[in-house]
């Protein structure tokens, strides 16, 4: 499958921002990595724009275009009229810069916009149907085909302006020329793939891609020569980026239909739902995925100009256009029609008991546990459960669930640890203490929250840690009043300005050590007694034993030394 957008596997920090912003939830999360599922993606570019890690890549046709140049192909540029909003005051020099880059001819896509408008009029006047949906927005075309394919019959079956203009350019400059379209949005790259076989357009760049190319070639746009386009369309077409394809055009003869222009993902979805249900009155509906039109397309995320400045720039530019009327004689002998297909991605709906089981795995035991906080990227916990069922998400993406799980584990350790654990503030008051510490350190529960460290243990070590901010590990101390011997560990937590105290009770081990030492001493004393007794006997029977006594003494002495050495260890 051809890939337009890709999220880097290595840069993901698991913030789920891309999932939250995706209007169709086309991003899966597995193995702690995000992935754009191309069968679900509508190429809106929101994830590409808003990912804080900036790890994305998108299909770049620069290598292909440079190959055309190297092979001596005639390059023709088709520039979307939104360029005046992107490049600001320098837009007048763009044609000259493109020619510096190697383009022999540069035209505005407004010619294609005018042609598409004429084709729309023909379709609207020749067909009788409840709705007509414009097809100039690449992202909306993908959205309808993938998620509202039942509305395909209402789509105006006309190619997008870039393809219409591409066909016109091929006819004008020769079919061997290479047409490159410059677009305000990433969606055009995805739609371009559908028309590759037609050969009307050979490469697509976003304005951001173009800007990078210009910078790479070290061309100063601000000082470049002003050049005119070889050809351009009507004033109405120049307003297309902000006002749509019907801008300032005659809408007479709509046979009582309303004309509705809808901008933004939320409103577009609402209108699509209404048409799907049939609750919308007969209408011609122009859908634009981006709020405020193409001047907020996905390549504008890095533009310096503000929205109102962009609008003013487009309006002012349109006023400079010469009056022009598209006549039938200017038509081209092409088929500008297209078709739409059902491209719905597979989405399995789990049975109710399966869904409930997944919810329980997420820690949602009852309805009140379903917080629907949206942190994971899904609007509801049940949508998230469906995503898990479709292998698009994981249970651990739920922040409240993971927090509760973490707190539960921490509480279990705190409550059931045999070690004495407590938190001490700089005022030497105990903020929290576990049951083992309460029991063995003989803490009175009635003392409650005002329990002071001095009532439990000598505080000199704690004062030292607060002053030096250096932890103490493995210090053995004796608590005489508690008849306890412990290993003291003090950890300073700077953010909260507290000390975490962990005391390991080694009293029993110490008692065992003392008992073992006592037994060893008794053994030594017994050995000495045997030696003394043996010497007395030896004196009495020296004549009989001879050297035997000396050997016995050596053996017993070695036994004593060995015992003492072991005691020293």
Protein Blocks (a to p, Z undefined) as FASTA:
>chain_A
ZZfbdcdfklpgolommmmmmmnlpacceehiacddfklpgolommmmmmmnlpaccddf
klmmmmmmmnopacdddddfklmmmnmmmlmmmmmmmmmnopabdcdfklmmmmmmmmmm
mmmmmpccfbdcdfkbmklmmmmmmmmmmlmmmpccbddfklmmmmmmmmmnopkbccdd
ddfbfklmmmmmmmmmnomagbdcdfklmmmmmmmnopafklmccdddfbdcdfklmmmm
mnojmgoiafehklopacdddedjklmmmmmmmmmnopaccddddddfbggijmlcfklm
mpmbdfklmmmmmmmmmmmpccddddfklpccddfbdcdddfbdcdddddfklmmmmmmm
nopabfklmnonomnopabfklmmmmmmnopacfklpmklmmmmmmmmmmmmmmmpcbdc
ddddfkopafbdcfklmmmnopafklmmmlcfklmbccklmmmmmmnopacehiacddfk
nopacdddddddfklopacdddddfklmmmmmmmmmmmmmmmmmmmmmmmmmmmmmmmmm
mmmnmmmmmmmmmmmmmmmmmmmmmmmZZ
